[in-house]
């Protein structure tokens, strides 16, 4: 009795269908828990590249046409610490039991920060975002665990509250608020500034001036070299005792107060501090 003849192409397809494996995985930012931008996952020479997914959170991704057996999954993205994950693939569908949490080490190309303020119900709502050396917003980047200090002052000129924007003699008057700002991460695809904070209305609403000066100090640290707990500890001692900047009119360059610049400098590149000053911030809604 003759055995049925199997064409080589059909035989190869049959063998492939018996041995082909897939791997489902999920990757998220370790701070925000949101999707990781420009992600590359590589396994057995197969590469998966993804950019924006959804503001609802990371989705499952699939690597296909894999070979059963032990292997190493490599995951990387700009600004993040790369990881290697050992896996053992079985035939058919496989899935990692836990999400891979990538740790952001830096915001690539970061040269400065900028802010945009609006007033809502007496609170000052702040959008804060990184800029590159050309002054262009960096919209996609790791969610770094920023430390944001803030000082709100009345805007005065000649000791009198200013009544119009753009006064060249404006300086900082009475301090109305000084504190460390908690923030939220904005994962929406259309967002340009992803850090959202709120300066509370207490001690601000009844101040007579029409405009405020807001000084921010933003500390960006590499969590693989400097723990956030150390940043908090150092700044808890330095922040209440010093000012942010010299109180000079707006055209003049600004410098960090020594009480703050000394501790920051001692971190020796493990963290960077940025100053941002917003003038002519309206005290009330129009």
PEWOPE-V115399 format. One line per field, one symbol per residue. ss: DSSP state (H for helix, E for strand, L for the rest). burial: + if it has 24 or more other ideal C-beta (glycine too) atoms within 12 Angstrom, else -. A space follows every 50 residues. Layout:
ss = ???
burial = ???
//
This chain:
ss = LLLLLLLHHHHHHHHHHHHEEEEEELEEELLLLLLLLLEEEEELLEEEEE LLLLLLLLLLEEEEEEELEEEEEEEELLLELLEEEEEEELLEEEELLLLE EELELLLLLLLEEEEEEEEELLEEEEEEEEELLLLLELLLLLLLLLEEEE EEEEEEELLEELLLLLLLLLEEEEEEEEEELLEEELLLLLLLLLEEEEEL LLLLLLLLLLEEEEEEEEEEELLLLLLHHHHHHHHHHHLLLLLLELLLLL LLLLLELHHHHHHHHHLLLLEEEEEEEEEEEELLLL
burial = -------------------+++++++++++++-+++++++++++-+-+-+ --+----+-++-+--++---+-+++++++++++-+-+-+----+-+--++ +++++++--+-++++++-+---+++++++++-----++++++++++++++ +++++++---++----+--++++++++++++-+++++---+-++++++++ ---+--+-+++++++++++++++--+-+--+--++--++--++++-+-++ ---+-++--+--++--+--++++++++++++++---
//
